[in-house]
Amino acid sequence: MAEDTSEEKFFRERYSQQIRELKGDAELEDERKQVNHQGMKTPGRRGEQIKHEEIERETIRRHFKKDES
């Protein structure tokens, strides 16, 4: 993976905060579907790649948080 530019880092941080505010796995799954759909319409865009990576990280974070409880 290439190093993020400053704009990509800012976008990644902001989007990460946005998806952490989603209230449940269903909302996170809806966001994933929306990102996948947008990715099919405009493949190869860096924004969709970043969103997909951050959704995966949030999914893993929630999974481990649930296991700790």
C-alpha positions in Angstrom: 0.0 0.0 0.0 1.3 3.4 -0.9 1.8 6.2 1.6 -1.3 8.4 2.0 -1.1 12.0 1.0 -2.1 14.6 3.6 -5.5 14.9 2.0 -6.0 11.1 2.1 -4.9 11.0 5.8 -7.4 13.8 6.6 -10.2 12.0 4.7 -9.3 8.6 6.3 -9.4 10.1 9.8 -12.7 11.9 9.2 -14.4 8.9 7.6 -13.1 6.7 10.5 -14.8 8.9 13.0 -18.0 8.9 10.9 -18.3 5.2 10.8 -17.5 4.8 14.5 -20.6 6.8 15.2 -22.8 4.3 13.3 -25.0 2.6 15.8 -24.8 -1.1 14.9 -23.7 -3.7 12.6 -26.7 -3.2 10.4 -25.8 0.4 9.8 -22.2 -0.5 9.1 -23.3 -3.2 6.7 -25.5 -0.7 4.9 -22.5 1.7 4.6 -20.4 -1.2 3.1 -23.1 -1.9 0.5 -23.3 1.7 -0.4 -19.5 1.9 -0.8 -19.4 -1.3 -2.9 -22.2 0.0 -5.1 -20.3 3.3 -5.6 -17.1 1.4 -6.3 -18.9 -0.5 -9.1 -20.1 2.8 -10.7 -16.6 4.4 -10.5 -14.0 1.7 -10.1 -10.5 2.5 -9.0 -11.2 5.7 -7.1 -9.0 6.2 -4.1 -11.8 7.4 -1.8 -13.8 4.2 -2.2 -10.6 2.2 -1.5 -10.0 4.2 1.7 -13.6 3.8 2.8 -13.5 0.0 2.2 -10.2 -0.2 4.3 -11.7 1.8 7.1 -15.0 -0.2 7.1 -12.9 -3.4 7.4 -10.9 -1.9 10.3 -14.1 -0.9 12.1 -15.6 -4.3 11.6 -12.5 -6.0 13.1 -12.4 -3.5 16.0 -16.1 -4.2 16.8 -15.5 -7.9 16.6 -12.7 -7.8 19.1 -14.5 -5.4 21.3 -17.5 -7.8 21.4 -15.1 -10.7 22.2 -13.7 -8.8 25.1 -17.1 -8.2 26.7 
